[in-house]
Amino acid sequence: MPSRCFSLRGRETTSGKGSVMSTSRNCPVCGTALSEGAPEAPCPVCLMKLGLESWSSRAAVDPVNTPTELATGRFVAPEIDALQPRMPQLELLELLGKGGMGAVYKARQTALDRLVAVKIINPRAAADPNFAERFSREARSLARLNHPHIDTVHDFGELPPTEPGEPPLFYFVMEYVEGANLRELMKSRRLEPSQALAVVPAICDALQYAHDEGVVHRDIKPENILVDRKGRVKIADFGLAKLLGRGTQDVALTGAYQAMGTLHYMAPEQFERPLEVDHRADIYSLGVTLYELLTGELPLGRFAPPSQKVQVDVRLDEVVLKTLEREPGRRYQRASDVKTELETISGMSTAAFRPQFGHE
């Protein structure tokens, strides 16, 4: 019986007994076969599209989550002591983390005595003369999203510069989720397939709601999926990839073409046709995330279906394969369809899917 093997972007191959498996590498972006001995990096065409001058140095820092948005200068998170006088409505408590898109602080809304998360956008974004208008437009759109599995935007605003020549600071005040993201959970322990399947229906619900509202996430990955101490799932950072990326008439942060998202989770069209990306890109990223949750690996190159990696229903293979189709028209067209398939396979209702990670 030949074993089945999926190749990147949903192409299926087989290998029978005695056959020789190729050791050639594939481009992690488009799946094109690379010559023997080629480095583990995108092919030259994809490198040009991405504008990555030094893939190896970036991938060495974070091989899984190498972002495609580049910064020409290092982002330094504002010190709390310097930031606090500019935000008197909040009590800034601690810096939770920072990255290419900005920094996140834990804070308390003093008037409501409510814990919140404050996201300060990388100030280099303000170099784009259209950013302030785009920020206001996108922030209002995100603030309208009201769903139990979406991290709520409570407020947003702009802090004027304190020194001549400094850019303003743009910020979101968001729901504070006390718990962990899926990446942290995956690092702390290997998730059981049942736990992985417990998470995905909630993600599907949130995506379907957002897509119906005309909002595409564009950067679904484990880091943006939060699980609180009661096992409730929340998607964070809706729309930030678009906000900090290049729109039809927008200038990218580096002044050159940028594809927005996180490399291994991005759908092919996010590289090839970035202005034509729709909600089906989120379904592709959901498929990458589902595969990683089930197997602990990314679906790169020629990858085995989940049932050959872990003990799961073989029908899950087809669900994963369909989400990872290269052409958007061949994927699931609605996130709710993915949820329905998973519920059918598991024989469980959504209510029974609640994960118990025990990360208190």
TITORFI-948080 format. One record per residue (C-alpha): residue number from 1; residue in one letter; x, y, z. Coordinates in Angstrom, 2 decimals, decimal comma. Layout:
% TITORFI-948080
num NUM; residu A; c1 X; c2 Y; c3 Z
...
% end
This chain:
% TITORFI-948080
num 1; residu M; c1 0,00; c2 0,00; c3 0,00
num 2; residu P; c1 1,71; c2 3,25; c3 -1,03
num 3; residu S; c1 2,06; c2 5,89; c3 1,65
num 4; residu R; c1 0,49; c2 9,27; c3 1,03
num 5; residu C; c1 2,45; c2 12,46; c3 1,22
num 6; residu F; c1 1,19; c2 16,00; c3 0,69
num 7; residu S; c1 3,47; c2 18,54; c3 -0,87
num 8; residu L; c1 3,45; c2 22,21; c3 -0,02
num 9; residu R; c1 0,31; c2 24,03; c3 -1,17
num 10; residu G; c1 -1,80; c2 20,88; c3 -1,32
num 11; residu R; c1 -0,28; c2 18,75; c3 -4,07
num 12; residu E; c1 -0,37; c2 15,05; c3 -3,22
num 13; residu T; c1 2,30; c2 12,49; c3 -4,08
num 14; residu T; c1 2,76; c2 8,82; c3 -3,25
num 15; residu S; c1 5,71; c2 6,59; c3 -2,60
num 16; residu G; c1 5,48; c2 2,84; c3 -2,95
num 17; residu K; c1 7,67; c2 0,16; c3 -1,45
num 18; residu G; c1 11,17; c2 0,33; c3 -2,82
num 19; residu S; c1 10,74; c2 3,74; c3 -4,36
num 20; residu V; c1 13,40; c2 6,36; c3 -3,84
num 21; residu M; c1 12,23; c2 9,45; c3 -2,00
num 22; residu S; c1 13,72; c2 12,66; c3 -3,36
num 23; residu T; c1 15,95; c2 14,58; c3 -0,97
num 24; residu S; c1 15,63; c2 17,85; c3 -2,87
num 25; residu R; c1 14,25; c2 20,79; c3 -0,97
num 26; residu N; c1 11,20; c2 22,85; c3 -1,84
num 27; residu C; c1 10,72; c2 26,59; c3 -1,56
num 28; residu P; c1 8,82; c2 27,11; c3 1,73
num 29; residu V; c1 6,71; c2 29,81; c3 0,05
num 30; residu C; c1 5,63; c2 28,53; c3 -3,37
num 31; residu G; c1 6,63; c2 24,86; c3 -3,16
num 32; residu T; c1 8,91; c2 24,98; c3 -6,20
num 33; residu A; c1 11,56; c2 22,22; c3 -6,16
num 34; residu L; c1 15,01; c2 23,61; c3 -5,39
num 35; residu S; c1 18,30; c2 22,22; c3 -6,59
num 36; residu E; c1 20,17; c2 19,71; c3 -4,44
num 37; residu G; c1 22,19; c2 21,48; c3 -1,78
num 38; residu A; c1 20,11; c2 24,65; c3 -1,95
num 39; residu P; c1 19,74; c2 26,51; c3 1,37
num 40; residu E; c1 16,54; c2 26,22; c3 3,39
num 41; residu A; c1 15,15; c2 29,52; c3 2,15
num 42; residu P; c1 12,63; c2 30,78; c3 -0,40
num 43; residu C; c1 13,50; c2 30,47; c3 -4,06
num 44; residu P; c1 15,04; c2 33,53; c3 -5,76
num 45; residu V; c1 11,68; c2 34,62; c3 -7,21
num 46; residu C; c1 10,03; c2 34,57; c3 -3,78
num 47; residu L; c1 13,00; c2 36,34; c3 -2,23
num 48; residu M; c1 12,59; c2 39,17; c3 -4,71
num 49; residu K; c1 8,87; c2 39,34; c3 -4,02
num 50; residu L; c1 9,44; c2 39,45; c3 -0,29
num 51; residu G; c1 12,32; c2 41,88; c3 -0,46
num 52; residu L; c1 14,27; c2 39,80; c3 2,06
num 53; residu E; c1 17,90; c2 40,82; c3 1,73
num 54; residu S; c1 19,05; c2 38,50; c3 4,49
num 55; residu W; c1 16,69; c2 35,59; c3 4,93
num 56; residu S; c1 19,20; c2 33,45; c3 6,80
num 57; residu S; c1 19,89; c2 36,02; c3 9,51
num 58; residu R; c1 16,18; c2 36,57; c3 10,15
num 59; residu A; c1 15,29; c2 32,89; c3 10,05
num 60; residu A; c1 18,10; c2 32,09; c3 12,47
num 61; residu V; c1 16,44; c2 34,33; c3 15,04
num 62; residu D; c1 12,96; c2 32,82; c3 14,58
num 63; residu P; c1 12,75; c2 30,09; c3 11,91
num 64; residu V; c1 9,03; c2 29,47; c3 12,44
num 65; residu N; c1 7,66; c2 32,99; c3 12,62
num 66; residu T; c1 9,93; c2 34,99; c3 10,35
num 67; residu P; c1 7,72; c2 37,98; c3 9,50
num 68; residu T; c1 7,68; c2 39,44; c3 6,04
num 69; residu E; c1 7,35; c2 43,02; c3 7,21
num 70; residu L; c1 10,86; c2 44,43; c3 7,57
num 71; residu A; c1 12,08; c2 47,30; c3 9,66
num 72; residu T; c1 15,11; c2 49,34; c3 8,69
num 73; residu G; c1 15,62; c2 50,35; c3 12,31
num 74; residu R; c1 15,14; c2 48,51; c3 15,56
num 75; residu F; c1 11,90; c2 49,30; c3 17,38
num 76; residu V; c1 12,47; c2 50,37; c3 20,97
num 77; residu A; c1 9,40; c2 50,06; c3 23,20
num 78; residu P; c1 8,69; c2 53,31; c3 25,07
num 79; residu E; c1 9,56; c2 53,21; c3 28,76
num 80; residu I; c1 6,53; c2 53,15; c3 31,05
num 81; residu D; c1 7,79; c2 56,21; c3 32,96
num 82; residu A; c1 7,96; c2 58,19; c3 29,72
num 83; residu L; c1 4,65; c2 56,89; c3 28,39
num 84; residu Q; c1 2,55; c2 57,22; c3 31,57
num 85; residu P; c1 2,21; c2 61,06; c3 31,56
num 86; residu R; c1 0,91; c2 60,89; c3 27,98
num 87; residu M; c1 -1,84; c2 58,43; c3 28,91
num 88; residu P; c1 -3,31; c2 59,73; c3 32,21
num 89; residu Q; c1 -6,53; c2 57,75; c3 31,72
num 90; residu L; c1 -4,55; c2 54,55; c3 32,19
num 91; residu E; c1 -2,26; c2 53,11; c3 34,84
num 92; residu L; c1 0,48; c2 51,36; c3 32,91
num 93; residu L; c1 1,59; c2 48,28; c3 34,84
num 94; residu E; c1 4,13; c2 46,34; c3 32,78
num 95; residu L; c1 5,51; c2 45,69; c3 29,32
num 96; residu L; c1 4,10; c2 42,36; c3 28,14
num 97; residu G; c1 6,07; c2 42,06; c3 24,92
num 98; residu K; c1 7,24; c2 43,74; c3 21,75
num 99; residu G; c1 7,80; c2 42,87; c3 18,11
num 100; residu G; c1 8,01; c2 44,36; c3 14,65
num 101; residu M; c1 4,47; c2 45,71; c3 14,83
num 102; residu G; c1 4,83; c2 47,42; c3 18,19
num 103; residu A; c1 4,70; c2 46,87; c3 21,94
num 104; residu V; c1 1,98; c2 45,63; c3 24,29
num 105; residu Y; c1 1,53; c2 46,80; c3 27,88
num 106; residu K; c1 -0,67; c2 45,59; c3 30,68
num 107; residu A; c1 -2,63; c2 48,52; c3 32,10
num 108; residu R; c1 -5,65; c2 49,46; c3 34,18
num 109; residu Q; c1 -8,41; c2 51,77; c3 33,05
num 110; residu T; c1 -8,70; c2 53,76; c3 36,25
num 111; residu A; c1 -12,24; c2 55,07; c3 35,64
num 112; residu L; c1 -13,62; c2 51,56; c3 35,15
num 113; residu D; c1 -11,08; c2 49,71; c3 37,33
num 114; residu R; c1 -10,60; c2 47,30; c3 34,42
num 115; residu L; c1 -7,44; c2 45,57; c3 33,24
num 116; residu V; c1 -6,67; c2 46,19; c3 29,57
num 117; residu A; c1 -3,91; c2 45,57; c3 27,06
num 118; residu V; c1 -2,43; c2 48,64; c3 25,38
num 119; residu K; c1 -0,82; c2 48,10; c3 21,99
num 120; residu I; c1 1,53; c2 50,87; c3 20,85
num 121; residu I; c1 2,05; c2 50,74; c3 17,09
num 122; residu N; c1 5,62; c2 50,91; c3 15,80
num 123; residu P; c1 6,13; c2 54,69; c3 15,31
num 124; residu R; c1 7,77; c2 54,11; c3 11,94
num 125; residu A; c1 4,24; c2 53,57; c3 10,66
num 126; residu A; c1 3,62; c2 57,29; c3 11,07
num 127; residu A; c1 6,22; c2 57,99; c3 8,38
num 128; residu D; c1 3,48; c2 57,10; c3 5,91
num 129; residu P; c1 1,48; c2 60,31; c3 5,34
num 130; residu N; c1 -1,67; c2 58,24; c3 4,82
num 131; residu F; c1 -1,29; c2 56,25; c3 8,02
num 132; residu A; c1 -3,33; c2 58,46; c3 10,37
num 133; residu E; c1 -6,37; c2 58,30; c3 8,10
num 134; residu R; c1 -5,93; c2 54,58; c3 7,52
num 135; residu F; c1 -5,45; c2 53,95; c3 11,24
num 136; residu S; c1 -8,69; c2 55,74; c3 12,13
num 137; residu R; c1 -10,63; c2 53,93; c3 9,41
num 138; residu E; c1 -9,32; c2 50,48; c3 10,25
num 139; residu A; c1 -9,54; c2 50,99; c3 14,02
num 140; residu R; c1 -13,21; c2 51,93; c3 13,77
num 141; residu S; c1 -13,83; c2 48,83; c3 11,70
num 142; residu L; c1 -12,05; c2 46,63; c3 14,25
num 143; residu A; c1 -13,84; c2 48,26; c3 17,19
num 144; residu R; c1 -17,18; c2 47,23; c3 15,66
num 145; residu L; c1 -16,24; c2 43,55; c3 15,91
num 146; residu N; c1 -18,16; c2 42,14; c3 18,86
num 147; residu H; c1 -17,71; c2 38,40; c3 19,25
num 148; residu P; c1 -16,88; c2 36,17; c3 22,25
num 149; residu H; c1 -13,88; c2 34,70; c3 20,43
num 150; residu I; c1 -12,36; c2 37,99; c3 19,24
num 151; residu D; c1 -10,16; c2 40,16; c3 21,45
num 152; residu T; c1 -12,25; c2 43,32; c3 21,83
num 153; residu V; c1 -10,96; c2 46,79; c3 20,89
num 154; residu H; c1 -12,14; c2 49,18; c3 23,64
num 155; residu D; c1 -10,51; c2 52,37; c3 22,40
num 156; residu F; c1 -7,85; c2 53,78; c3 20,09
num 157; residu G; c1 -6,08; c2 57,06; c3 19,63
num 158; residu E; c1 -3,03; c2 59,11; c3 18,72
num 159; residu L; c1 -0,44; c2 60,59; c3 21,09
num 160; residu P; c1 1,18; c2 63,79; c3 19,77
num 161; residu P; c1 4,99; c2 63,85; c3 19,61
num 162; residu T; c1 6,84; c2 65,20; c3 22,63
num 163; residu E; c1 9,87; c2 66,43; c3 20,70
num 164; residu P; c1 10,20; c2 68,22; c3 17,34
num 165; residu G; c1 10,73; c2 65,76; c3 14,52
num 166; residu E; c1 9,29; c2 62,81; c3 16,44
num 167; residu P; c1 6,39; c2 60,89; c3 14,92
num 168; residu P; c1 3,13; c2 60,55; c3 16,87
num 169; residu L; c1 2,31; c2 57,30; c3 18,63
num 170; residu F; c1 -0,84; c2 55,40; c3 17,67
num 171; residu Y; c1 -2,38; c2 52,97; c3 20,12
num 172; residu F; c1 -5,18; c2 50,50; c3 20,75
num 173; residu V; c1 -6,75; c2 49,78; c3 24,13
num 174; residu M; c1 -7,87; c2 46,17; c3 24,00
num 175; residu E; c1 -9,40; c2 43,47; c3 26,15
num 176; residu Y; c1 -6,81; c2 41,95; c3 28,46
num 177; residu V; c1 -6,78; c2 38,16; c3 28,21
num 178; residu E; c1 -5,08; c2 36,51; c3 31,17
num 179; residu G; c1 -3,71; c2 33,23; c3 29,91
num 180; residu A; c1 -1,36; c2 32,24; c3 27,10
num 181; residu N; c1 -1,22; c2 32,12; c3 23,34
num 182; residu L; c1 -1,10; c2 28,83; c3 21,49
num 183; residu R; c1 2,63; c2 29,16; c3 20,77
num 184; residu E; c1 3,35; c2 29,40; c3 24,49
num 185; residu L; c1 1,10; c2 26,43; c3 25,19
num 186; residu M; c1 2,81; c2 24,40; c3 22,46
num 187; residu K; c1 6,23; c2 25,22; c3 23,91
num 188; residu S; c1 5,20; c2 24,24; c3 27,43
num 189; residu R; c1 3,70; c2 20,88; c3 26,46
num 190; residu R; c1 2,69; c2 18,80; c3 23,46
num 191; residu L; c1 -1,00; c2 19,33; c3 22,83
num 192; residu E; c1 -3,18; c2 16,28; c3 22,50
num 193; residu P; c1 -5,12; c2 16,07; c3 19,21
num 194; residu S; c1 -8,34; c2 16,43; c3 21,21
num 195; residu Q; c1 -7,04; c2 19,71; c3 22,63
num 196; residu A; c1 -6,11; c2 20,93; c3 19,17
num 197; residu L; c1 -9,59; c2 20,09; c3 17,91
num 198; residu A; c1 -11,05; c2 21,88; c3 20,92
num 199; residu V; c1 -9,51; c2 25,16; c3 19,81
num 200; residu V; c1 -10,27; c2 25,26; c3 16,09
num 201; residu P; c1 -14,10; c2 25,49; c3 16,10
num 202; residu A; c1 -13,92; c2 28,67; c3 18,19
num 203; residu I; c1 -11,41; c2 30,11; c3 15,72
num 204; residu C; c1 -13,77; c2 29,19; c3 12,88
num 205; residu D; c1 -16,68; c2 30,92; c3 14,61
num 206; residu A; c1 -14,66; c2 34,11; c3 15,07
num 207; residu L; c1 -13,35; c2 34,08; c3 11,50
num 208; residu Q; c1 -16,79; c2 33,49; c3 10,03
num 209; residu Y; c1 -18,21; c2 36,40; c3 12,02
num 210; residu A; c1 -15,38; c2 38,72; c3 10,97
num 211; residu H; c1 -15,58; c2 37,63; c3 7,34
num 212; residu D; c1 -19,32; c2 38,31; c3 7,33
num 213; residu E; c1 -18,45; c2 41,80; c3 8,59
num 214; residu G; c1 -15,98; c2 42,25; c3 5,75
num 215; residu V; c1 -12,84; c2 41,97; c3 7,92
num 216; residu V; c1 -9,95; c2 39,64; c3 7,02
num 217; residu H; c1 -7,31; c2 38,86; c3 9,65
num 218; residu R; c1 -4,37; c2 38,14; c3 7,28
num 219; residu D; c1 -2,08; c2 36,80; c3 10,01
num 220; residu I; c1 -3,69; c2 33,76; c3 11,66
num 221; residu K; c1 -0,99; c2 31,85; c3 13,56
num 222; residu P; c1 -0,57; c2 30,34; c3 17,05
num 223; residu E; c1 0,81; c2 33,61; c3 18,47
num 224; residu N; c1 -2,47; c2 35,37; c3 17,65
num 225; residu I; c1 -4,72; c2 32,74; c3 19,23
num 226; residu L; c1 -5,17; c2 33,36; c3 22,96
num 227; residu V; c1 -6,56; c2 30,93; c3 25,53
num 228; residu D; c1 -7,61; c2 32,32; c3 28,90
num 229; residu R; c1 -7,47; c2 30,51; c3 32,23
num 230; residu K; c1 -10,99; c2 29,14; c3 31,73
num 231; residu G; c1 -10,10; c2 27,68; c3 28,34
num 232; residu R; c1 -11,86; c2 30,36; c3 26,30
num 233; residu V; c1 -10,32; c2 31,06; c3 22,91
num 234; residu K; c1 -9,79; c2 34,58; c3 21,53
num 235; residu I; c1 -8,25; c2 35,75; c3 18,24
num 236; residu A; c1 -6,01; c2 38,79; c3 18,68
num 237; residu D; c1 -4,59; c2 41,40; c3 16,29
num 238; residu F; c1 -7,42; c2 41,40; c3 13,76
num 239; residu G; c1 -6,55; c2 43,62; c3 10,83
num 240; residu L; c1 -3,10; c2 44,74; c3 12,05
num 241; residu A; c1 -1,33; c2 43,10; c3 9,12
num 242; residu K; c1 -3,46; c2 45,12; c3 6,71
num 243; residu L; c1 -3,15; c2 48,28; c3 8,79
num 244; residu L; c1 0,64; c2 48,11; c3 8,77
num 245; residu G; c1 0,89; c2 46,80; c3 5,22
num 246; residu R; c1 0,42; c2 48,28; c3 1,82
num 247; residu G; c1 -3,07; c2 49,03; c3 0,57
num 248; residu T; c1 -4,03; c2 49,93; c3 -2,96
num 249; residu Q; c1 -2,77; c2 53,50; c3 -2,66
num 250; residu D; c1 -0,64; c2 53,13; c3 0,47
num 251; residu V; c1 3,11; c2 53,35; c3 0,84
num 252; residu A; c1 4,77; c2 50,44; c3 2,63
num 253; residu L; c1 6,73; c2 51,16; c3 5,79
num 254; residu T; c1 10,07; c2 50,63; c3 4,08
num 255; residu G; c1 9,04; c2 52,51; c3 0,95
num 256; residu A; c1 8,97; c2 49,29; c3 -1,10
num 257; residu Y; c1 6,54; c2 46,43; c3 -1,78
num 258; residu Q; c1 5,84; c2 44,35; c3 1,32
num 259; residu A; c1 3,69; c2 41,24; c3 1,68
num 260; residu M; c1 2,11; c2 41,27; c3 5,11
num 261; residu G; c1 1,72; c2 38,27; c3 7,36
num 262; residu T; c1 3,99; c2 35,59; c3 8,80
num 263; residu L; c1 5,89; c2 33,61; c3 6,21
num 264; residu H; c1 4,97; c2 29,96; c3 6,81
num 265; residu Y; c1 1,32; c2 30,76; c3 7,56
num 266; residu M; c1 0,65; c2 32,97; c3 4,55
num 267; residu A; c1 -1,48; c2 31,84; c3 1,63
num 268; residu P; c1 0,20; c2 31,86; c3 -1,81
num 269; residu E; c1 -1,94; c2 34,77; c3 -3,00
num 270; residu Q; c1 -0,60; c2 36,95; c3 -0,18
num 271; residu F; c1 2,73; c2 36,86; c3 -2,03
num 272; residu E; c1 1,52; c2 36,63; c3 -5,60
num 273; residu R; c1 -1,57; c2 38,87; c3 -5,63
num 274; residu P; c1 -1,54; c2 40,86; c3 -2,36
num 275; residu L; c1 -4,16; c2 43,34; c3 -3,51
num 276; residu E; c1 -6,58; c2 40,51; c3 -4,31
num 277; residu V; c1 -6,42; c2 38,76; c3 -0,93
num 278; residu D; c1 -9,78; c2 37,87; c3 0,57
num 279; residu H; c1 -11,13; c2 35,83; c3 3,49
num 280; residu R; c1 -9,91; c2 32,56; c3 1,97
num 281; residu A; c1 -6,34; c2 33,49; c3 2,91
num 282; residu D; c1 -7,43; c2 33,15; c3 6,54
num 283; residu I; c1 -8,74; c2 29,66; c3 5,80
num 284; residu Y; c1 -5,33; c2 28,69; c3 4,41
num 285; residu S; c1 -3,57; c2 30,06; c3 7,51
num 286; residu L; c1 -6,09; c2 28,21; c3 9,66
num 287; residu G; c1 -5,10; c2 25,00; c3 7,86
num 288; residu V; c1 -1,40; c2 25,57; c3 8,59
num 289; residu T; c1 -2,24; c2 26,24; c3 12,24
num 290; residu L; c1 -4,45; c2 23,14; c3 12,46
num 291; residu Y; c1 -1,71; c2 20,95; c3 10,98
num 292; residu E; c1 0,84; c2 22,33; c3 13,42
num 293; residu L; c1 -1,48; c2 21,90; c3 16,40
num 294; residu L; c1 -2,13; c2 18,28; c3 15,47
num 295; residu T; c1 1,42; c2 17,25; c3 14,57
num 296; residu G; c1 3,73; c2 19,78; c3 16,20
num 297; residu E; c1 5,23; c2 20,49; c3 12,75
num 298; residu L; c1 4,65; c2 22,90; c3 9,89
num 299; residu P; c1 3,40; c2 21,56; c3 6,53
num 300; residu L; c1 6,57; c2 22,37; c3 4,57
num 301; residu G; c1 7,81; c2 20,74; c3 1,38
num 302; residu R; c1 6,53; c2 17,16; c3 1,11
num 303; residu F; c1 4,65; c2 16,63; c3 4,34
num 304; residu A; c1 2,87; c2 13,57; c3 5,66
num 305; residu P; c1 -0,85; c2 13,86; c3 6,43
num 306; residu P; c1 -1,76; c2 14,24; c3 10,11
num 307; residu S; c1 -2,97; c2 10,64; c3 10,48
num 308; residu Q; c1 0,55; c2 9,40; c3 9,64
num 309; residu K; c1 2,05; c2 11,64; c3 12,33
num 310; residu V; c1 -0,39; c2 11,22; c3 15,19
num 311; residu Q; c1 -3,33; c2 9,01; c3 16,04
num 312; residu V; c1 -6,25; c2 10,93; c3 14,54
num 313; residu D; c1 -9,18; c2 10,12; c3 12,30
num 314; residu V; c1 -7,95; c2 9,74; c3 8,72
num 315; residu R; c1 -10,79; c2 12,00; c3 7,58
num 316; residu L; c1 -8,91; c2 14,91; c3 9,14
num 317; residu D; c1 -6,32; c2 14,51; c3 6,38
num 318; residu E; c1 -8,82; c2 15,68; c3 3,79
num 319; residu V; c1 -9,88; c2 18,64; c3 5,92
num 320; residu V; c1 -6,27; c2 19,76; c3 6,26
num 321; residu L; c1 -5,54; c2 19,19; c3 2,58
num 322; residu K; c1 -8,56; c2 21,21; c3 1,47
num 323; residu T; c1 -7,64; c2 24,18; c3 3,66
num 324; residu L; c1 -4,12; c2 24,12; c3 2,17
num 325; residu E; c1 -5,13; c2 24,14; c3 -1,48
num 326; residu R; c1 -2,98; c2 26,53; c3 -3,49
num 327; residu E; c1 -5,95; c2 27,99; c3 -5,38
num 328; residu P; c1 -8,45; c2 29,84; c3 -3,14
num 329; residu G; c1 -11,38; c2 28,48; c3 -5,14
num 330; residu R; c1 -10,47; c2 24,91; c3 -4,18
num 331; residu R; c1 -10,36; c2 25,58; c3 -0,45
num 332; residu Y; c1 -13,30; c2 25,70; c3 1,92
num 333; residu Q; c1 -15,11; c2 28,90; c3 1,04
num 334; residu R; c1 -16,37; c2 29,54; c3 4,56
num 335; residu A; c1 -14,70; c2 29,05; c3 7,93
num 336; residu S; c1 -18,00; c2 27,68; c3 9,21
num 337; residu D; c1 -17,63; c2 24,79; c3 6,74
num 338; residu V; c1 -14,35; c2 23,80; c3 8,40
num 339; residu K; c1 -16,07; c2 23,81; c3 11,78
num 340; residu T; c1 -18,92; c2 21,65; c3 10,45
num 341; residu E; c1 -16,46; c2 19,10; c3 9,06
num 342; residu L; c1 -14,56; c2 18,91; c3 12,35
num 343; residu E; c1 -17,75; c2 18,47; c3 14,34
num 344; residu T; c1 -18,90; c2 15,72; c3 11,99
num 345; residu I; c1 -15,60; c2 13,88; c3 12,27
num 346; residu S; c1 -15,31; c2 14,22; c3 16,04
num 347; residu G; c1 -18,96; c2 13,50; c3 16,74
num 348; residu M; c1 -18,89; c2 16,28; c3 19,30
num 349; residu S; c1 -20,76; c2 19,54; c3 19,59
num 350; residu T; c1 -18,95; c2 22,85; c3 19,94
num 351; residu A; c1 -19,91; c2 23,01; c3 23,62
num 352; residu A; c1 -17,93; c2 19,83; c3 24,25
num 353; residu F; c1 -14,82; c2 21,24; c3 22,52
num 354; residu R; c1 -13,74; c2 23,50; c3 25,38
num 355; residu P; c1 -10,02; c2 22,88; c3 25,98
num 356; residu Q; c1 -8,65; c2 22,18; c3 29,43
num 357; residu F; c1 -5,01; c2 23,21; c3 29,18
num 358; residu G; c1 -4,48; c2 23,66; c3 32,88
num 359; residu H; c1 -2,06; c2 26,59; c3 32,49
num 360; residu E; c1 -3,17; c2 28,36; c3 35,65
% end
